[in-house]
Amino acid sequence: MLVRTQPNARLHALAAVLVTFAGWALEVDAAGWRHLAAAIAAVWAAEAFNTAFELLCDVVHPDYHPMVRDAKDAAAGAVLAVSLGAAAVGVFTLGPPLWAWLSEAQAANSR
Ligand SMILES: Nc1ncnc2c1ncn2[C@@H]1O[C@H](COP(=O)(O)OP(=O)(O)OP(=O)(O)O)[C@@H](O)[C@H]1O
């Protein structure tokens, strides 16, 4: 349902697939997989709660209300915060092996 109805969830799904592929290609170790899996799960959980909250708001108060606006904005902010944290986990987990792979490829090219 999330992927079908929420454009952001489709982006999260694409990011999860890309990160999983990168982790496999870069041979991330068990600790790295733990961090990546926790980050991906946290983003999906936040997205699911945000969607549930938006649907509830729309049922309880379909008309415009500044408090509904603020409540929805706060819930969307939570998704953004978790997504930024997940991006940082991705950079710190995939960055070093990616850097090592790029350096190796460059050294092999210059030989
Ligand atoms: N009933 C409402 N009253 C006031 N503002 C609202 C109301 N419904 C939505 N908004 C505003 O519009 C924004 C988008 O709300 P909507 O329910 O369309 O979520 P969405 O487009 O699925 O967003 P998201 O990207 O957070 O999933 C909210 O963050 C809020 O600022």
The ligand as an SDF file (V2000), in Angstrom:
LIG
                    3D

 31 33  0  0  0  0  0  0  0  0999 V2000
   -6.3630   19.4560    6.5770 N   0  0  0  0  0  0  0  0  0  0  0  0
   -5.2430   20.1940    6.4090 C   0  0  0  0  0  0  0  0  0  0  0  0
   -5.1740   21.4120    6.9610 N   0  0  0  0  0  0  0  0  0  0  0  0
   -4.0540   22.1760    6.8260 C   0  0  0  0  0  0  0  0  0  0  0  0
   -2.9650   21.8420    6.1210 N   0  0  0  0  0  0  0  0  0  0  0  0
   -2.9680   20.6370    5.5330 C   0  0  0  0  0  0  0  0  0  0  0  0
   -4.1140   19.7540    5.6240 C   0  0  0  0  0  0  0  0  0  0  0  0
   -3.8300   18.6410    4.9180 N   0  0  0  0  0  0  0  0  0  0  0  0
   -2.5930   18.8040    4.4390 C   0  0  0  0  0  0  0  0  0  0  0  0
   -2.0590   19.9960    4.7930 N   0  0  0  0  0  0  0  0  0  0  0  0
   -0.7210   20.5050    4.4500 C   0  0  0  0  0  0  0  0  0  0  0  0
   -0.2920   19.8880    3.2420 O   0  0  0  0  0  0  0  0  0  0  0  0
    0.8960   19.1030    3.4450 C   0  0  0  0  0  0  0  0  0  0  0  0
    0.7920   17.8120    2.6500 C   0  0  0  0  0  0  0  0  0  0  0  0
   -0.2290   17.0480    3.2160 O   0  0  0  0  0  0  0  0  0  0  0  0
   -0.7710   15.6940    2.5710 P   0  0  0  0  0  0  0  0  0  0  0  0
   -1.7690   15.0870    3.4670 O   0  0  0  0  0  0  0  0  0  0  0  0
   -1.1820   15.9700    1.1530 O   0  0  0  0  0  0  0  0  0  0  0  0
    0.5250   14.7970    2.6050 O   0  0  0  0  0  0  0  0  0  0  0  0
    1.4620   14.2780    1.4160 P   0  0  0  0  0  0  0  0  0  0  0  0
    1.3150   15.1200    0.1960 O   0  0  0  0  0  0  0  0  0  0  0  0
    1.2310   12.8240    1.3180 O   0  0  0  0  0  0  0  0  0  0  0  0
    2.8660   14.6700    2.0980 O   0  0  0  0  0  0  0  0  0  0  0  0
    4.0800   13.7880    2.5960 P   0  0  0  0  0  0  0  0  0  0  0  0
    5.1310   14.0840    1.5600 O   0  0  0  0  0  0  0  0  0  0  0  0
    4.4080   14.3600    3.9470 O   0  0  0  0  0  0  0  0  0  0  0  0
    3.6510   12.3540    2.6480 O   0  0  0  0  0  0  0  0  0  0  0  0
    0.9720   18.8860    4.9680 C   0  0  0  0  0  0  0  0  0  0  0  0
    2.3120   18.7040    5.4050 O   0  0  0  0  0  0  0  0  0  0  0  0
    0.3270   20.1550    5.5020 C   0  0  0  0  0  0  0  0  0  0  0  0
    1.2840   21.2170    5.5560 O   0  0  0  0  0  0  0  0  0  0  0  0
  1  2  1  0
  2  3  1  0
  2  7  2  0
  3  4  2  0
  4  5  1  0
  5  6  2  0
  6  7  1  0
  6 10  1  0
  7  8  1  0
  8  9  2  0
  9 10  1  0
 10 11  1  0
 11 12  1  0
 11 30  1  0
 12 13  1  0
 13 14  1  0
 13 28  1  0
 14 15  1  0
 15 16  1  0
 16 17  2  0
 16 18  1  0
 16 19  1  0
 19 20  1  0
 20 21  2  0
 20 22  1  0
 20 23  1  0
 23 24  1  0
 24 25  2  0
 24 26  1  0
 24 27  1  0
 28 29  1  0
 28 30  1  0
 30 31  1  0
M  END
$$$$
